[in-house]
Amino acid sequence: MIKSIDSAMPLCGGYAIARCTLMSDTANLTNPIVPKPTWQIYALGGGWGHLNRALSLARIAAHSHLVRIITNSPYANYINTLIAQENTQILIQIIPPEASFQQACIQVQNTLLKQDYNCLIVDTFPRGLGGELVEVFSQLKHIPKVLIHRDLNPDYVVAKDLTNFVKQNYNLVIIPGDSDDLPFADLPNVTPTLPWLMRSFSELDIKQAYSCLQLSYPQEKPVILVSSSGQPSELQLFGLLTQKLAEILPNTIIRCLAPICPSNCPSELWVTHYPGIECLPAVDLVVGSGGYNTVNECLALQMPLVAVAYPRVYDRQIRRLKAANLRFHPASGDLDADTQKIIDLVLNLCPLAKHSTPPPYLNGAIAAVSSIESLSGF
């Protein structure tokens, strides 16, 4: 399992990639009329964030492109089944999350060097998680490259001289709704957009949202959604929060949204649905993490959020939550203490008012696709 970013390990090849496609390769790659231009997205990293952001871009681009996403997210297999139902031009190439650091780097190199595509899009890590993209880029100078620029630890940026690396290797840098004081924000080829979301406003439906939460429409009681969207190891906290909130707030409907039911969560309170944003129109308060997707989805729908700010190697959740002026508690690792802190923040907001219909919002992924198409010529 990958535990560090951009190590100095030697790079080599020869390890077969674990691949899983949403449609058959033949169905996507041998269009008898006009082959579609292909975009390749690098979306390695734990949790939902990188994969979800890649999919928010891919599902819009897939109207006119074949999009491949390489990921090691532990949720990739779960997403595979759901995305396949949409019959999209999206292929998910899975590196098992249990693969070693070296194995993952080798699989990335083999995939990117042996397949044909017209544009390479890299999420967050300019050199790749293990520096494996340095060798790849030296052999793909003819391929346009796009960096999805997220907040990065300043020490990492300096240690790897990332500003110069980005200048030399990327044709376009897109900031998907994060703050404008990011490390590469002043480069001349930077394009900012609004946050990228898995659903645009017109795609949300209030009745569907209640159905996703296994609730009848409408509901007079307020609804709290406990959203477990981070690392699998964090499920225990959100399961306990669901259990405690249901005990403390008997006149409030509590639901835990997670790909699998936490062992300590009452099964009747657990739901699984993707993408989670489709549930939000039925919700009056979200309890979740301070990750990119959770925060930006709540902001777009003007949804109250109480967040657990988790430490990440690269992503500074506290910084994001402070910038958005949201209520949060920094995770301490003490399950009981963290649970009580979050419950206290929730109780400070009670009694909850029913959330009104959110105003229309714009999905930044649409503008991002246009910018990449302008760069690559199609």
VOBA-1610 file (N, C-alpha, C; in pm, whole numbers, padded with zeros to 5 digits, always signed):
BEGIN
Met+00085-00120+00000Met+00000+00000+00000Met+00088+00125+00000Ile+00050+00225-00079Ile+00128+00347-00086Ile+00116+00424+00045Lys+00229+00463+00101Lys+00226+00533+00229Lys+00296+00668+00223Ser+00366+00697+00115Ser+00435+00825+00107Ser+00426+00879-00034Ile+00459+01004-00050Ile+00444+01071-00177Ile+00580+01097-00240Asp+00590+01065-00370Asp+00703+01107-00451Asp+00837+01065-00390Ser+00853+00936-00366Ser+00977+00887-00310Ser+01087+00889-00413Ala+01208+00860-00370Ala+01321+00859-00461Ala+01351+00718-00511Met+01254+00627-00504Met+01275+00489-00545Met+01308+00480-00692Pro+01393+00382-00733Pro+01423+00364-00875Pro+01298+00320-00948Leu+01287+00359-01075Leu+01170+00327-01154Leu+01203+00214-01249Cys+01108+00125-01268Cys+01130+00014-01360Cys+00997-00031-01414Gly+00998-00127-01508Gly+00875-00170-01572Gly+00856-00318-01559Gly+00749-00369-01625Gly+00731-00512-01633Gly+00624-00570-01544Tyr+00545-00488-01476Tyr+00440-00541-01389Tyr+00305-00519-01455Ala+00228-00622-01469Ala+00102-00612-01541Ala+00000-00533-01461Ile-00073-00446-01527Ile-00173-00365-01457Ile-00300-00445-01433Ala-00357-00426-01316Ala-00489-00484-01287Ala-00592-00391-01347Arg-00665-00438-01446Arg-00752-00351-01522Arg-00896-00397-01511Cys-00986-00304-01499Cys-01128-00336-01499Cys-01198-00232-01583Thr-01274-00273-01684Thr-01337-00178-01774Thr-01485-00169-01748Leu-01541-00052-01777Leu-01684-00032-01758Leu-01765-00081-01877Met-01700-00085-01992Met-01758-00145-02110Met-01647-00227-02173Ser-01678-00309-02269Ser-01571-00386-02331Ser-01481-00293-02409Asp-01352-00327-02417Asp-01259-00245-02494Asp-01303-00235-02639Thr-01355-00346-02693Thr-01396-00345-02832Thr-01510-00247-02854Ala-01604-00244-02762Ala-01719-00155-02777Ala-01677-00011-02777Asn-01570+00024-02705Asn-01531+00163-02692Asn-01426+00206-02792Leu-01333+00116-02825Leu-01214+00157-02898Leu-01224+00131-03048Thr-01324+00058-03093Thr-01333+00027-03236Thr-01464+00076-03293Asn-01495+00200-03272Asn-01613+00261-03330Asn-01601+00256-03482Pro-01694+00192-03551Pro-01678+00177-03696Pro-01695+00306-03774Ile-01741+00411-03706Ile-01765+00537-03778Ile-01647+00631-03756Val-01638+00691-03639Val-01529+00783-03609Val-01476+00752-03469Pro-01351+00708-03457Pro-01295+00684-03323Pro-01294+00812-03241Lys-01333+00802-03117Lys-01336+00920-03032Lys-01198+00950-02976Pro-01161+01080-02967Pro-01034+01115-02900Pro-01034+01062-02757Thr-00918+01021-02713Thr-00906+00957-02582Thr-00831+01046-02483Trp-00889+01062-02365Trp-00822+01131-02255Trp-00785+01027-02149Gln-00665+01040-02097Gln-00619+00954-01989Gln-00607+01037-01862Ile-00672+00993-01754Ile-00667+01066-01627Ile-00592+00983-01523Tyr-00493+01045-01460Tyr-00418+00985-01349Tyr-00485+01033-01221Ala-00543+00938-01144Ala-00619+00976-01025Ala-00582+00887-00907Leu-00453+00873-00882Leu-00410+00791-00769Leu-00420+00869-00638Gly-00449+00796-00531Gly-00463+00855-00398Gly-00575+00783-00325Gly-00572+00780-00194Gly-00671+00706-00116Gly-00805+00777-00111Gly-00904+00706-00058Gly-01035+00765-00036Gly-01111+00789-00166Trp-01207+00882-00158Trp-01294+00914-00270Trp-01242+01028-00356Gly-01165+01119-00299Gly-01141+01249-00360Gly-01091+01246-00502His-00977+01180-00527His-00917+01182-00660His-01007+01114-00763Leu-01063+00999-00727Leu-01149+00927-00819Leu-01277+01004-00847Asn-01337+01061-00746Asn-01461+01134-00764Asn-01440+01257-00852Arg-01328+01327-00831Arg-01299+01445-00913Arg-01275+01404-01059Ala-01203+01293-01078Ala-01180+01244-01214Ala-01311+01207-01282Leu-01401+01144-01208Leu-01529+01104-01266Leu-01617+01225-01297Ser-01610+01329-01215Ser-01690+01449-01241Ser-01649+01512-01374Leu-01520+01506-01406Leu-01471+01555-01535Leu-01504+01457-01646Ala-01482+01329-01620Ala-01496+01226-01723Ala-01639+01214-01775Arg-01736+01222-01687Arg-01874+01199-01730Arg-01923+01309-01823Ile-01865+01430-01813Ile-01899+01536-01906Ile-01819+01521-02035Ala-01690+01490-02021Ala-01605+01473-02139Ala-01649+01353-02222Ala-01710+01253-02159Ala-01744+01129-02228Ala-01850+01146-02336His-01914+01260-02342His-02008+01286-02452His-01936+01289-02586Ser-01810+01327-02584Ser-01736+01337-02710Ser-01597+01275-02705His-01564+01208-02595His-01433+01148-02577His-01445+01012-02510Leu-01348+00927-02537Leu-01328+00810-02453Leu-01236+00854-02339Val-01271+00822-02215Val-01191+00865-02100Val-01150+00742-02021Arg-01019+00730-01998Arg-00966+00624-01912Arg-00918+00688-01782Ile-00947+00623-01671Ile-00905+00671-01540Ile-00824+00561-01473Ile-00700+00592-01438Ile-00619+00497-01362Ile-00621+00538-01215Thr-00655+00444-01127Thr-00676+00478-00986Thr-00640+00361-00897Asn-00604+00390-00774Asn-00584+00287-00672Asn-00680+00307-00556Ser-00789+00379-00580Ser-00886+00404-00473Ser-00945+00273-00424Pro-00960+00256-00293Pro-01025+00134-00241Pro-01171+00124-00281Tyr-01228+00233-00335Tyr-01368+00233-00374Tyr-01388+00211-00524Ala-01279+00186-00597Ala-01288+00178-00743Ala-01378+00063-00789Asn-01367-00053-00726Asn-01452-00166-00766Asn-01599-00137-00740Tyr-01626-00069-00631Tyr-01763-00030-00598Tyr-01818+00064-00705Ile-01737+00160-00747Ile-01780+00257-00847Ile-01799+00190-00983Asn-01717+00092-01014Asn-01722+00025-01144Asn-01862-00020-01180Thr-01925-00090-01088Thr-02058-00145-01114Thr-02160-00035-01138Leu-02151+00072-01060Leu-02249+00180-01071Leu-02232+00260-01200Ile-02109+00292-01234Ile-02084+00371-01354Ile-02120+00293-01479Ala-02099+00163-01477Ala-02130+00080-01593Ala-02277+00090-01633Gln-02363+00112-01534Gln-02506+00121-01561Gln-02541+00244-01644Glu-02453+00345-01644Glu-02479+00466-01721Glu-02439+00450-01867Asn-02374+00339-01900Asn-02333+00311-02038Asn-02248+00425-02094Thr-02152+00469-02019Thr-02069+00581-02059Thr-01942+00535-02127Gln-01874+00628-02190Gln-01745+00601-02254Gln-01633+00623-02153Ile-01644+00552-02042Ile-01544+00566-01935Ile-01488+00429-01902Leu-01357+00421-01894Leu-01289+00298-01854Leu-01212+00325-01725Ile-01235+00243-01624Ile-01159+00256-01500Ile-01054+00146-01497Gln-00929+00188-01483Gln-00815+00096-01477Gln-00768+00091-01332Ile-00783-00024-01270Ile-00767-00033-01126Ile-00631-00093-01088Ile-00558-00018-01007Ile-00443-00072-00936Ile-00492-00112-00798Pro-00479-00239-00760Pro-00530-00281-00629Pro-00474-00195-00518Pro-00558-00147-00427Pro-00509-00060-00319Pro-00408-00127-00228Glu-00407-00262-00228Glu-00309-00331-00145Glu-00175-00349-00215Ala-00164-00304-00341Ala-00037-00314-00412Ala+00071-00234-00339Ser+00193-00283-00344Ser+00302-00212-00280Ser+00329-00081-00352Phe+00404+00004-00284Phe+00439+00133-00343Phe+00509+00114-00477Gln+00606+00024-00482Gln+00682+00000-00604Gln+00594-00061-00713Gln+00510-00156-00676Gln+00422-00217-00774Gln+00328-00115-00838Ala+00273-00026-00755Ala+00181+00074-00808Ala+00251+00166-00907Cys+00372+00208-00875Cys+00447+00295-00967Cys+00475+00226-01100Ile+00512+00100-01093Ile+00543+00025-01215Ile+00417+00008-01300Gln+00305-00022-01237Gln+00180-00040-01311Gln+00138+00090-01380Val+00156+00202-01311Val+00126+00331-01373Val+00211+00352-01497Gln+00339+00329-01486Gln+00429+00348-01600Gln+00390+00259-01718Asn+00365+00131-01689Asn+00327+00039-01797Asn+00201+00085-01867Thr+00104+00129-01790Thr-00023+00172-01848Thr-00007+00296-01934Leu+00061+00396-01882Leu+00071+00523-01954Leu+00162+00515-02075Leu+00260+00426-02073Leu+00354+00416-02185Leu+00308+00320-02293Lys+00215+00233-02263Lys+00176+00130-02360Lys+00041+00157-02426Gln-00030+00258-02383Gln-00161+00286-02441Gln-00158+00416-02521Asp-00251+00427-02614Asp-00262+00548-02696Asp-00368+00640-02637Tyr-00336+00769-02632Tyr-00433+00869-02590Tyr-00387+01004-02642Asn-00479+01100-02642Asn-00454+01231-02701Asn-00424+01338-02599Cys-00450+01310-02472Cys-00427+01408-02367Cys-00411+01335-02235Leu-00314+01376-02155Leu-00291+01317-02022Leu-00326+01420-01916Ile-00416+01383-01825Ile-00463+01472-01720Ile-00421+01413-01587Val-00349+01490-01506Val-00294+01440-01380Val-00359+01514-01263Asp-00416+01438-01171Asp-00481+01498-01056Asp-00382+01515-00941Thr-00360+01637-00900Thr-00295+01679-00775Thr-00143+01666-00774Phe-00088+01549-00807Phe+00055+01524-00788Phe+00131+01540-00920Pro+00202+01649-00941Pro+00264+01674-01072Pro+00360+01565-01117Arg+00436+01508-01024Arg+00533+01404-01056Arg+00478+01263-01034Gly+00351+01254-00990Gly+00295+01127-00950Gly+00320+01100-00803Leu+00250+01005-00747Leu+00264+00974-00605Leu+00405+00932-00569Gly+00471+00861-00660Gly+00607+00813-00631Gly+00711+00869-00725Gly+00681+00979-00791Gly+00776+01034-00887Gly+00781+00955-01016Glu+00686+00860-01033Glu+00690+00772-01150Glu+00658+00842-01281Leu+00596+00961-01274Leu+00560+01031-01397Leu+00679+01101-01461Val+00787+01119-01388Val+00905+01185-01445Val+00956+01107-01565Glu+00972+00978-01550Glu+01018+00894-01661Glu+00915+00887-01772Val+00788+00881-01734Val+00680+00876-01833Val+00682+01001-01919Phe+00694+01118-01856Phe+00690+01243-01930Phe+00805+01255-02029Ser+00921+01201-01993Ser+01036+01210-02083Ser+01011+01137-02213Gln+00918+01042-02212Gln+00886+00965-02332Gln+00756+01009-02398Leu+00688+01104-02339Leu+00558+01148-02393Leu+00556+01299-02414Lys+00664+01352-02467Lys+00672+01497-02487Lys+00569+01547-02588His+00523+01459-02675His+00428+01499-02780His+00283+01502-02731Ile+00257+01451-02610Ile+00121+01445-02558Ile+00091+01568-02473Pro-00017+01643-02503Pro-00055+01755-02415Pro-00084+01705-02274Lys-00040+01782-02176Lys-00055+01742-02036Lys-00125+01851-01956Val-00217+01808-01872Val-00297+01900-01790Val-00282+01860-01644Leu-00255+01957-01559Leu-00249+01933-01415Leu-00375+01987-01349Ile-00442+01902-01273Ile-00551+01947-01187Ile-00487+01989-01056His-00480+02118-01032His-00399+02174-00923His-00481+02188-00796Arg-00443+02109-00697Arg-00504+02113-00565Arg-00403+02165-00465Asp-00451+02191-00345Asp-00363+02235-00237Asp-00258+02127-00210Leu-00133+02169-00199Leu-00022+02078-00170Leu+00058+02131-00052Asn+00116+02041+00021Asn+00202+02080+00132Asn+00319+02163+00079Pro+00340+02284+00129Pro+00448+02370+00078Pro+00587+02305+00088Asp+00610+02225+00192Asp+00739+02158+00206Asp+00763+02061+00091Tyr+00659+01993+00050Tyr+00668+01899-00063Tyr+00697+01975-00192Val+00633+02088-00210Val+00654+02169-00330Val+00799+02212-00341Val+00857+02258-00231Val+00995+02305-00231Val+01093+02188-00248Ala+01068+02081-00174Ala+01162+01967-00175Ala+01177+01908-00314Lys+01071+01906-00392Lys+01075+01845-00525Lys+01082+01949-00637Asp+01101+02076-00601Asp+01110+02183-00701Asp+00993+02174-00800Leu+00874+02161-00745Leu+00758+02133-00828Leu+00718+02249-00919Thr+00745+02370-00878Thr+00706+02484-00962Thr+00777+02477-01096Asn+00907+02452-01095Asn+00980+02441-01221Asn+00938+02317-01299Phe+00909+02209-01229Phe+00865+02088-01298Phe+00734+02113-01371Val+00641+02181-01305Val+00512+02211-01367Val+00532+02303-01488Lys+00615+02404-01475Lys+00643+02496-01586Lys+00693+02421-01709Gln+00780+02325-01686Gln+00846+02256-01795Gln+00762+02145-01858Asn+00664+02094-01786Asn+00597+01973-01832Asn+00448+01986-01860Tyr+00382+02088-01807Tyr+00237+02095-01823Tyr+00197+02209-01915Asn+00110+02177-02010Asn+00059+02277-02104Asn-00053+02360-02043Leu-00123+02302-01947Leu-00237+02370-01886Leu-00247+02327-01740Val-00275+02423-01652Val-00297+02396-01510Val-00437+02447-01475Ile-00522+02359-01425Ile-00659+02396-01389Ile-00676+02389-01239Ile-00724+02496-01179Ile-00754+02499-01036Ile-00905+02478-01021Pro-00946+02361-00970Pro-01090+02327-00967Pro-01163+02379-00844Gly-01157+02510-00824Gly-01238+02569-00718Gly-01169+02588-00586Asp-01044+02544-00572Asp-00971+02572-00449Asp-00928+02719-00447Ser-00866+02761-00337Ser-00829+02902-00323Ser-00727+02942-00428Asp-00712+03073-00446Asp-00624+03124-00550Asp-00481+03148-00502Asp-00447+03101-00381Asp-00311+03119-00330Asp-00235+02986-00329Leu-00267+02899-00423Leu-00200+02771-00435Leu-00060+02790-00494Pro+00028+02691-00479Pro+00169+02708-00520Pro+00190+02749-00664Phe+00106+02699-00757Phe+00128+02727-00899Phe+00026+02825-00956Ala-00046+02893-00868Ala-00156+02980-00913Ala-00110+03096-00999Asp+00017+03137-00988Asp+00065+03252-01063Asp+00127+03216-01197Leu+00130+03089-01232Leu+00186+03050-01361Leu+00097+03101-01474Pro+00156+03135-01589Pro+00078+03195-01698Pro-00025+03101-01761Asn-00009+02970-01747Asn-00101+02877-01812Asn-00206+02821-01716Val-00239+02899-01612Val-00336+02856-01511Val-00476+02902-01549Thr-00572+02812-01535Thr-00713+02843-01557Thr-00793+02802-01434Pro-00852+02896-01361Pro-00937+02858-01247Pro-01079+02827-01292Thr-01144+02735-01223Thr-01285+02707-01247Thr-01356+02700-01113Leu-01486+02693-01118Leu-01562+02662-00998Leu-01536+02515-00960Pro-01573+02473-00840Pro-01552+02333-00801Pro-01619+02235-00897Trp-01558+02120-00911Trp-01613+02014-00996Trp-01705+01926-00913Leu-01825+01904-00961Leu-01925+01828-00888Leu-01976+01711-00973Met-02015+01604-00907Met-02062+01485-00978Met-02201+01503-01039Arg-02273+01602-00997Arg-02403+01632-01057Arg-02420+01782-01069Ser-02473+01824-01181Ser-02510+01964-01198Ser-02647+01987-01135Phe-02681+02112-01118Phe-02805+02146-01046Phe-02927+02082-01114Ser-02931+02085-01246Ser-03047+02034-01319Ser-03064+01884-01304Glu-02962+01813-01257Glu-02968+01668-01243Glu-03020+01623-01107Leu-03039+01715-01014Leu-03084+01679-00880Leu-03236+01678-00873Asp-03291+01587-00794Asp-03436+01572-00781Asp-03470+01543-00635Ile-03557+01620-00578Ile-03589+01609-00436Ile-03652+01473-00403Lys-03740+01424-00486Lys-03804+01295-00458Lys-03702+01181-00468Gln-03614+01190-00566Gln-03509+01089-00577Gln-03419+01091-00454Ala-03391+01213-00403Ala-03305+01225-00286Ala-03364+01151-00166Tyr-03493+01168-00141Tyr-03558+01096-00031Tyr-03554+00946-00054Ser-03576+00906-00179Ser-03572+00764-00211Ser-03434+00704-00186Cys-03329+00779-00220Cys-03192+00732-00198Cys-03165+00705-00049Leu-03231+00781+00036Leu-03213+00766+00181Leu-03316+00671+00242Gln-03394+00606+00154Gln-03497+00511+00197Gln-03601+00580+00285Leu-03641+00698+00241Leu-03741+00776+00313Leu-03856+00810+00219Ser-03974+00823+00275Ser-04088+00867+00196Ser-04083+01019+00180Tyr-04145+01069+00075Tyr-04146+01213+00047Tyr-04287+01265+00064Pro-04304+01380+00132Pro-04201+01457+00204Pro-04187+01409+00349Gln-04093+01467+00421Gln-04071+01436+00561Gln-04081+01565+00643Glu-04153+01557+00755Glu-04161+01674+00843Glu-04042+01679+00938Lys-03988+01563+00973Lys-03874+01561+01063Lys-03747+01604+00989Pro-03657+01673+01058Pro-03529+01706+00996Pro-03445+01580+00973Val-03355+01587+00876Val-03272+01473+00837Val-03125+01510+00852Ile-03051+01428+00925Ile-02906+01443+00935Ile-02840+01329+00858Leu-02751+01363+00768Leu-02678+01264+00691Leu-02535+01257+00742Val-02495+01141+00792Val-02358+01116+00836Val-02287+01056+00715Ser-02200+01133+00654Ser-02137+01093+00529Ser-01995+01044+00553Ser-01974+00914+00533Ser-01842+00856+00550Ser-01776+00846+00413Ser-01698+00948+00379Ser-01643+00958+00244Ser-01492+00962+00241Gly-01427+00924+00350Gly-01282+00927+00353Gly-01221+00789+00346Gln-01122+00764+00428Gln-01054+00635+00429Gln-01142+00529+00497Pro-01132+00402+00454Pro-01210+00295+00519Pro-01186+00288+00669Ser-01065+00323+00714Ser-01033+00317+00857Ser-01114+00417+00938Glu-01176+00514+00871Glu-01253+00617+00941Glu-01400+00580+00958Leu-01439+00464+00907Leu-01579+00422+00915Leu-01627+00412+01060Gln-01539+00369+01150Gln-01580+00348+01288Gln-01633+00475+01352Leu-01566+00587+01327Leu-01611+00713+01385Leu-01749+00751+01334Phe-01772+00737+01205Phe-01900+00778+01149Phe-02010+00680+01188Gly-01974+00553+01205Gly-02073+00458+01255Gly-02116+00491+01397Leu-02020+00525+01481Leu-02052+00561+01619Leu-02131+00690+01625Leu-02097+00786+01540Leu-02173+00912+01535Leu-02319+00885+01498Thr-02340+00797+01402Thr-02477+00763+01362Thr-02554+00703+01479Gln-02492+00610+01547Gln-02556+00544+01661Gln-02591+00643+01771Lys-02496+00728+01809Lys-02516+00823+01919Lys-02619+00930+01884Leu-02611+00982+01761Leu-02706+01086+01721Leu-02849+01033+01719Ala-02865+00909+01678Ala-03000+00850+01676Ala-03055+00836+01818Glu-02967+00808+01914Glu-03010+00796+02054Glu-03044+00932+02113Ile-02964+01033+02081Ile-02978+01165+02141Ile-03090+01246+02077Leu-03114+01224+01947Leu-03212+01304+01873Leu-03322+01215+01817Pro-03412+01166+01902Pro-03516+01072+01856Pro-03615+01133+01758Asn-03626+01265+01756Asn-03719+01331+01664Asn-03650+01377+01535Thr-03531+01329+01513Thr-03456+01359+01391Thr-03423+01229+01319Ile-03434+01230+01189Ile-03399+01112+01109Ile-03249+01113+01084Ile-03183+01004+01117Ile-03039+00992+01098Ile-03011+00885+00993Arg-02924+00915+00900Arg-02882+00818+00801Arg-02729+00824+00788Cys-02668+00706+00777Cys-02524+00695+00753Cys-02504+00653+00608Leu-02438+00737+00532Leu-02410+00708+00392Leu-02266+00658+00379Ala-02250+00532+00340Ala-02118+00472+00329Ala-02125+00354+00233Pro-02014+00322+00166Pro-02017+00209+00072Pro-02041+00075+00140Ile-01995+00060+00264Ile-02026-00057+00344Ile-02073-00009+00481Cys-02153-00090+00547Cys-02205-00049+00677Cys-02097-00062+00784Pro-02066+00047+00854Pro-01970+00035+00964Pro-02019-00068+01065Ser-01926-00141+01124Ser-01963-00250+01216Ser-02042-00201+01337Asn-02023-00076+01376Asn-02091-00023+01493Asn-02211+00064+01458Cys-02252+00061+01331Cys-02367+00142+01287Cys-02491+00054+01280Pro-02604+00098+01338Pro-02728+00022+01324Pro-02762+00002+01177Ser-02782-00119+01134Ser-02799-00149+00991Ser-02920-00077+00931Glu-03024-00054+01012Glu-03143+00011+00960Glu-03120+00160+00931Leu-03009+00214+00980Leu-02977+00356+00956Leu-02876+00374+00844Trp-02829+00264+00787Trp-02724+00271+00685Trp-02785+00268+00545Val-02731+00353+00458Val-02767+00351+00316Val-02638+00359+00235Thr-02642+00304+00116Thr-02530+00319+00024Thr-02584+00373-00107His-02522+00479-00155His-02566+00540-00281His-02452+00622-00337Tyr-02438+00617-00469Tyr-02337+00699-00536Tyr-02398+00761-00660Pro-02372+00891-00683Pro-02293+00982-00601Pro-02375+01039-00485Gly-02306+01067-00377Gly-02372+01114-00256Gly-02445+01246-00272Ile-02401+01329-00367Ile-02465+01459-00386Ile-02612+01444-00421Glu-02652+01330-00478Glu-02792+01310-00513Glu-02881+01298-00389Cys-02820+01270-00273Cys-02897+01258-00149Cys-02921+01393-00082Leu-02839+01491-00113Leu-02837+01614-00033Leu-02965+01697-00038Pro-03041+01701-00148Pro-03164+01781-00143Pro-03262+01739-00035Ala-03251+01616+00017Ala-03342+01570+00122Ala-03286+01592+00261Val-03167+01649+00272Val-03094+01655+00398Val-03097+01796+00457Asp-03093+01804+00590Asp-03093+01933+00658Asp-02960+01964+00725Leu-02877+01863+00746Leu-02744+01882+00802Leu-02658+01764+00761Val-02535+01791+00721Val-02439+01687+00689Val-02332+01682+00798Val-02300+01562+00843Val-02185+01539+00930Val-02087+01456+00847Gly-01968+01510+00820Gly-01875+01440+00734Gly-01732+01483+00760Ser-01648+01467+00661Ser-01508+01508+00673Ser-01487+01644+00607Gly-01362+01688+00605Gly-01331+01816+00544Gly-01269+01801+00406Gly-01301+01689+00338Gly-01245+01664+00205Gly-01305+01752+00098Tyr-01241+01751-00016Tyr-01278+01837-00130Tyr-01425+01819-00169Asn-01468+01695-00190Asn-01602+01672-00241Asn-01709+01706-00138Thr-01691+01662-00015Thr-01791+01689+00088Thr-01811+01838+00107Val-01702+01911+00121Val-01711+02055+00146Val-01773+02127+00027Asn-01726+02100-00094Asn-01776+02174-00210Asn-01920+02139-00246Glu-01960+02015-00222Glu-02100+01980-00245Glu-02191+02053-00147Cys-02151+02059-00021Cys-02233+02130+00079Cys-02237+02280+00050Leu-02126+02336+00009Leu-02124+02479-00024Leu-02214+02508-00144Ala-02209+02423-00246Ala-02290+02445-00365Ala-02439+02442-00333Leu-02478+02350-00245Leu-02619+02338-00210Leu-02657+02420-00087Gln-02561+02500-00039Gln-02582+02581+00081Gln-02633+02495+00197Met-02564+02382+00214Met-02601+02282+00313Met-02515+02298+00438Pro-02573+02308+00559Pro-02492+02312+00681Pro-02406+02186+00693Leu-02281+02203+00734Leu-02188+02092+00748Leu-02116+02102+00882Val-02111+01992+00954Val-02025+01976+01070Val-01921+01873+01031Ala-01793+01910+01037Ala-01690+01825+00977Ala-01586+01778+01078Val-01538+01658+01053Val-01418+01607+01119Val-01301+01638+01025Ala-01205+01714+01072Ala-01090+01750+00989Ala-00981+01645+01010Tyr-00959+01564+00907Tyr-00859+01458+00917Tyr-00724+01504+00865Pro-00617+01455+00927Pro-00484+01485+00874Pro-00459+01404+00748Arg-00405+01466+00646Arg-00370+01400+00522Arg-00227+01438+00486Val-00161+01352+00412Val-00024+01380+00373Val-00016+01508+00290Tyr-00114+01530+00205Tyr-00107+01639+00108Tyr-00221+01738+00122Asp-00335+01697+00174Asp-00455+01779+00173Asp-00478+01838+00312Arg-00483+01970+00321Arg-00499+02036+00450Arg-00646+02069+00474Gln-00718+01973+00535Gln-00862+01989+00551Gln-00898+02106+00641Ile-00819+02129+00744Ile-00848+02241+00834Ile-00844+02372+00756Arg-00748+02386+00670Arg-00736+02507+00588Arg-00861+02528+00502Arg-00909+02420+00442Arg-01028+02430+00357Arg-01151+02468+00439Leu-01166+02406+00555Leu-01283+02432+00639Leu-01282+02573+00696Lys-01166+02621+00733Lys-01155+02758+00783Lys-01189+02858+00673Ala-01139+02833+00552Ala-01166+02924+00440Ala-01315+02933+00410Ala-01386+02821+00430Ala-01530+02819+00404Ala-01612+02858+00527Asn-01544+02889+00639Asn-01612+02929+00763Asn-01711+02824+00810Leu-01665+02697+00810Leu-01750+02585+00851Leu-01711+02534+00989Arg-01805+02471+01057Arg-01781+02415+01190Arg-01705+02284+01176Phe-01601+02266+01256Phe-01524+02142+01246Phe-01452+02112+01376His-01408+01987+01386His-01324+01942+01496His-01206+01865+01437Pro-01082+01900+01472Pro-00967+01825+01421Pro-00963+01685+01483Ala-00955+01583+01400Ala-00952+01446+01451Ala-00829+01423+01537Ser-00850+01363+01653Ser-00739+01337+01746Ser-00696+01191+01746Gly-00780+01104+01690Gly-00751+00961+01695Gly-00817+00892+01812Asp-00874+00969+01904Asp-00947+00914+02018Asp-01094+00904+01977Leu-01141+00783+01950Leu-01274+00763+01894Leu-01383+00826+01980Asp-01382+00800+02109Asp-01488+00851+02195Asp-01483+01003+02208Ala-01363+01057+02223Ala-01349+01202+02239Ala-01390+01274+02111Asp-01347+01223+01996Asp-01384+01287+01869Asp-01534+01280+01846Thr-01594+01167+01880Thr-01739+01152+01865Thr-01813+01255+01949Gln-01771+01273+02073Gln-01838+01368+02161Gln-01822+01511+02111Lys-01706+01546+02061Lys-01683+01682+02010Lys-01776+01712+01892Ile-01790+01617+01802Ile-01877+01638+01686Ile-02024+01645+01730Ile-02063+01560+01823Ile-02200+01564+01873Ile-02230+01699+01936Asp-02135+01754+02011Asp-02155+01885+02073Asp-02177+01992+01966Leu-02101+01985+01857Leu-02119+02083+01749Leu-02256+02069+01684Val-02301+01945+01668Val-02434+01922+01610Val-02543+01975+01703Leu-02530+01947+01831Leu-02632+01990+01926Leu-02641+02142+01935Asn-02529+02209+01909Asn-02531+02355+01909Asn-02617+02412+01796Leu-02643+02330+01695Leu-02726+02374+01582Leu-02872+02334+01596Cys-02903+02253+01694Cys-03039+02203+01712Cys-03123+02303+01792Pro-03254+02310+01765Pro-03326+02226+01668Pro-03298+02269+01524Leu-03295+02173+01436Leu-03263+02200+01296Leu-03386+02251+01221Ala-03362+02347+01133Ala-03468+02393+01044Ala-03463+02309+00917Lys-03580+02283+00856Lys-03581+02210+00731Lys-03508+02292+00624His-03421+02223+00553His-03339+02289+00452His-03425+02328+00333Ser-03413+02451+00287Ser-03492+02497+00173Ser-03429+02449+00042Thr-03504+02460-00065Thr-03452+02420-00196Thr-03330+02504-00230Pro-03218+02440-00265Pro-03096+02517-00294Pro-03111+02599-00421Pro-03046+02715-00424Pro-03048+02794-00547Pro-02963+02727-00654Pro-02985+02759-00780Pro-02903+02699-00887Pro-02755+02728-00868Tyr-02672+02632-00904Tyr-02528+02650-00898Tyr-02466+02602-01029Leu-02342+02643-01054Leu-02270+02602-01174Leu-02169+02494-01140Asn-02152+02402-01231Asn-02057+02292-01214Asn-01929+02326-01291Gly-01818+02346-01218Gly-01693+02386-01280Gly-01635+02283-01375Ala-01678+02157-01365Ala-01624+02053-01454Ala-01660+02080-01599Ile-01770+02149-01623Ile-01811+02180-01761Ile-01711+02276-01825Ala-01674+02380-01753Ala-01575+02475-01805Ala-01438+02409-01820Ala-01406+02317-01729Ala-01277+02248-01737Ala-01266+02165-01864Val-01373+02095-01899Val-01371+02016-02022Val-01349+02106-02143Ser-01414+02221-02146Ser-01394+02314-02256Ser-01251+02362-02267Ser-01189+02390-02152Ser-01050+02437-02152Ser-00955+02329-02204Ile-00978+02205-02164Ile-00892+02096-02210Ile-00913+02070-02358Glu-01036+02080-02403Glu-01063+02063-02547Glu-00995+02171-02629Ser-00991+02293-02578Ser-00922+02402-02649Ser-00773+02375-02658Leu-00717+02316-02553Leu-00574+02286-02551Leu-00540+02176-02651Ser-00618+02068-02648Ser-00584+01952-02730Ser-00639+01959-02871Gly-00726+02057-02899Gly-00777+02075-03033Gly-00902+01995-03062Phe-00951+01921-02964Phe-01074+01843-02982Phe-01129+01804-02846
//
